[in-house]
Amino acid sequence: MEESKRAQARKQAHERGLYPAPLNQGRSRNMQANRRSNTKPEVALRRALHRMGLRYRKDFRLDLGEVRVRPDIVFTAKKIVVFVDGCFWHVCPEHGRQPTTNEWYWTPKLRRNMKRDQLVNSALEAAGWRVIRLWEHEALATAVAAVVAAVNPGTEHASESSVNR
């Protein structure tokens, strides 16, 4: 029943011109499979940080006045948030590409995503949080090193972070 309600809502949105109709069933399944959280790069980073003895909250909602945000990883005591941004959705300068289909929909959507990222960064920084943004394509070791450097600023190497906990 739930699936048929969603299908009906999508059909109505397509008819009203709010969203483009999918090109085919394969593309539709692919887009529906995109996750908001627990992406492979995010899970790999969390596992690596956890193995090092770092403890954090995942997908933890922060209310900052008018802005509500759910960073991928939150170190509440240190006031550090980590986002693992997808190259397509957040317009990576290295791998992000402009859509070739339904540009009328995707171009403004991706611009809104970029604007929202800037708003979120500003709101978090104004509230005293340190923001770390990583691209999904970054090597795991590089991502871990960036987070560890922020969480434990006195350590020189990532392997030293779990020693003095």
C-alpha positions as CSV (number, residue, x, y, z in Angstrom):
1,M,0.0,0.0,0.0
2,E,2.8,2.4,0.9
3,E,4.6,1.8,-2.4
4,S,1.4,2.5,-4.4
5,K,0.9,5.8,-2.5
6,R,4.4,6.9,-3.4
7,A,4.0,5.9,-7.0
8,Q,0.8,7.9,-7.2
9,A,2.4,10.9,-5.6
10,R,5.3,10.7,-8.1
11,K,2.9,10.4,-11.0
12,Q,1.0,13.5,-9.9
13,A,4.2,15.5,-9.4
14,H,5.3,14.5,-12.9
15,E,1.9,15.6,-14.3
16,R,2.2,19.0,-12.6
17,G,5.7,19.5,-14.0
18,L,7.4,19.6,-10.5
19,Y,9.7,16.8,-11.3
20,P,10.8,15.2,-14.6
21,A,9.4,11.9,-15.5
22,P,12.0,9.1,-15.4
23,L,13.5,8.1,-18.7
24,N,13.1,4.4,-18.0
25,Q,12.5,2.0,-15.2
26,G,16.3,1.4,-14.8
27,R,17.0,5.1,-14.3
28,S,14.1,5.3,-11.9
29,R,15.4,2.5,-9.7
30,N,18.9,3.9,-9.8
31,M,17.7,7.3,-8.6
32,Q,15.5,5.8,-5.9
33,A,18.5,3.8,-4.6
34,N,20.5,7.0,-3.8
35,R,20.8,7.3,-0.1
36,R,20.8,10.4,2.1
37,S,22.9,8.8,4.7
38,N,25.0,5.6,5.2
39,T,26.7,5.9,1.8
40,K,29.6,3.6,1.2
41,P,32.3,6.4,1.6
42,E,30.6,7.6,4.8
43,V,30.4,4.1,6.3
44,A,34.0,3.4,5.4
45,L,35.1,6.6,7.1
46,R,33.0,5.9,10.2
47,R,34.4,2.4,10.5
48,A,38.0,3.6,10.2
49,L,37.4,6.3,12.9
50,H,35.7,3.9,15.2
51,R,38.6,1.4,14.9
52,M,40.9,4.2,16.0
53,G,38.9,4.6,19.1
54,L,37.1,7.8,18.1
55,R,33.5,8.1,19.2
56,Y,30.9,10.2,17.5
57,R,27.3,10.5,16.6
58,K,26.0,9.8,13.1
59,D,23.3,11.7,11.3
60,F,22.8,13.8,14.5
61,R,20.3,16.6,14.0
62,L,21.5,20.1,15.0
63,D,19.0,23.0,15.3
64,L,20.7,26.3,14.7
65,G,17.9,28.8,14.8
66,E,16.3,28.8,11.3
67,V,18.7,26.2,10.0
68,R,18.4,22.5,10.8
69,V,21.2,20.2,9.7
70,R,22.1,16.5,9.9
71,P,25.9,16.2,9.5
72,D,27.1,12.7,8.6
73,I,29.5,12.6,11.6
74,V,29.3,14.8,14.7
75,F,31.9,15.1,17.5
76,T,29.6,16.8,20.0
77,A,32.2,17.5,22.8
78,K,34.7,19.0,20.3
79,K,32.0,20.8,18.2
80,I,33.2,19.3,15.0
81,V,31.0,18.1,12.1
82,V,31.9,16.1,9.1
83,F,30.1,15.9,5.8
84,V,31.0,13.3,3.1
85,D,29.6,15.0,0.0
86,G,28.7,13.2,-3.2
87,C,30.4,14.5,-6.3
88,F,27.2,14.8,-8.4
89,W,24.9,16.2,-5.7
90,H,27.3,18.8,-4.3
91,V,29.0,19.7,-7.7
92,C,32.5,18.5,-7.1
93,P,34.9,20.7,-9.1
94,E,36.9,17.5,-10.1
95,H,34.1,15.0,-10.8
96,G,30.9,16.9,-10.8
97,R,29.2,17.1,-14.1
98,Q,26.3,19.0,-15.5
99,P,23.3,16.7,-16.4
100,T,22.6,16.3,-20.0
101,T,18.9,15.3,-19.5
102,N,16.3,17.4,-17.8
103,E,18.6,20.4,-17.3
104,W,15.6,22.6,-16.5
105,Y,15.2,20.6,-13.3
106,W,18.8,19.5,-12.4
107,T,20.7,22.7,-12.9
108,P,18.7,24.8,-10.4
109,K,18.5,21.8,-8.0
110,L,22.3,21.4,-7.9
111,R,22.7,25.2,-7.5
112,R,20.3,25.1,-4.5
113,N,22.4,22.3,-3.0
114,M,25.5,24.4,-3.3
115,K,23.8,27.4,-1.8
116,R,22.4,25.2,1.1
117,D,25.9,23.9,1.8
118,Q,27.2,27.5,2.1
119,L,24.3,28.4,4.4
120,V,24.8,25.4,6.6
121,N,28.6,26.0,6.8
122,S,28.0,29.7,7.8
123,A,25.3,28.7,10.4
124,L,27.5,26.0,11.9
125,E,30.6,28.3,12.1
126,A,28.6,31.1,13.6
127,A,27.4,28.7,16.3
128,G,31.0,27.8,17.1
129,W,31.2,24.5,15.2
130,R,34.2,23.4,13.0
131,V,33.0,22.1,9.6
132,I,34.9,19.5,7.7
133,R,33.7,18.7,4.2
134,L,35.1,15.7,2.3
135,W,34.4,14.6,-1.2
136,E,33.2,11.0,-1.7
137,H,36.2,10.3,-4.1
138,E,38.8,11.2,-1.5
139,A,41.1,8.3,-0.4
140,L,40.0,6.9,2.9
141,A,43.5,7.6,4.5
142,T,43.3,11.2,3.4
143,A,39.7,11.6,4.9
144,V,40.7,9.9,8.1
145,A,43.8,12.1,8.5
146,A,41.7,15.3,8.0
147,V,39.2,14.2,10.6
148,V,41.9,13.1,13.1
149,A,43.8,16.3,12.6
150,A,40.7,18.3,13.6
151,V,39.6,16.1,16.5
152,N,43.1,15.6,17.9
153,P,45.1,18.7,16.8
154,G,48.2,17.7,18.7
155,T,48.8,14.4,16.8
156,E,51.1,14.2,13.9
157,H,50.0,10.9,12.6
158,A,46.6,9.3,12.4
159,S,47.8,6.2,14.3
160,E,48.6,8.3,17.3
161,S,45.0,9.4,17.9
162,S,43.9,6.4,19.8
163,V,46.9,6.3,22.2
164,N,45.9,9.0,24.7
165,R,42.2,8.7,25.0
